[in-house]
Amino acid sequence: MFERSKKDDNTVESQDANRAETGKAFGSLRSKVTGGGDAAVIGRSIQINGDLRGNEDLRIEGDVSGTVELKNSALTIGKEGKVKADVYAKSIAVDGETKGDLYATERVSVHVNARVQGNIISPMVSIEEGAHFKGSIEMDPAAVEKVLGKTAASGADKRVTENKSGNVADTKAAPKKPAQEASTNLSPPAGNA
Amino acid sequence: MLHAPLFQDLVTGLDATERHVILDLGAASTAMLALLGRSRCRVEIADLAHFGGIIQLNSTEPGPELATAAKSLLPNRLSDEAIDCVFCWDLPNYLTLDSLSALMDAIARRARPGAFAHALIFYAERDMKEYPGRFVPTPDGELIDHSTPSPAIAAPRYSPEELGKSMGGFVIDRARLLSNGMQEFLFRLES
């Protein structure tokens, strides 16, 4: 499951300046992050501050701040989960709280009682009645494709950087937030925005 | 079921071949997204009622602080595209005229000249529900109010003149009296 070894695709990296604290956090993770069934689970007592990356499905019930990147996998933010991060995944389902932009190549589902603040970029978006959402939803397929394409390309660049530098925690290699890239590709503002 | 012809014209008249930027001041609904999803658009959702926007605005003194508060209530922008259309629902009834003016000023700065704003104003009835409605459109553009029952409070019954001065440069384009006693307004942002 979540090991820091680079041999494993599933890595949790922290940008905390205090490495001792980080070490404690990972020690806690090893004991409390479990991979029962189809998805790994970050339990409700876990707090992660930094970049979280992996290549298998994940359920978050704890607190995560930073960036979450599971580009080929499904992410579920459970009822107890609180995520303050930009999230990149194949699919994202939210039952808890998120603050940050959600990028999914397949779909984003915001379930009843979820609280989401941020932008959603995905070809399929569903928001159940009773969910609370503040942000924007890109519903133009061409714009979604452009934004997600840029995001994927950004991720590919990052992987190359990882291979060269051997440092997966390199913050310079973090995925670029594609907002500006998107704006340059979309129709120019017609008015006095 | 509420037939609101100006709303219906607006949503069913969106050109599917053109891109639109929509600002919805109400809560997100799957039905509204489905309706808007027929065209190429980006939808910005503020959900003012749930995220404390109404209380925040009405409790802030008019002036720079109110302007800042109004701006902060709008969703962070994914790009700098101008807004084409604003759905206010019945939220203006729950704002003071100063709050409404500050909010619409903030919106106008993000909107293109000629952008539309749609609103439902309590007009014939003296009372309104304590909390804003939760209007959900049908595929045909009719409206259903899914709000839960709540005590009645006095409606401000803003006049067209008051609204005309408080909509941040949006002027009345058309108005209709609806079967439920509400006045439906379509505003257009002057250039």
Interface residues (C-beta under 8 A of the other chain):
Chain A: D101 V110 Q117 G118 N119 I121 V125 S126 I127 E128 E129 A131 H132 F133 K134 G135 S136 I137 E138 M139 D140 P141 A142 A143 A179 A182 S183 L186 S187 P188 P189 A190 G191 N192 A193
Chain B: R19 A27 A28 S29 T30 L33 L36 G37 R40 C41 R42 V43 E44 I45 A46 D47 H50 F51 P75 N76 R77 L78 S79 D80 E81 A82 I83 D84 R109 R110 A111 R112 P113 G114 A115 V136 H146
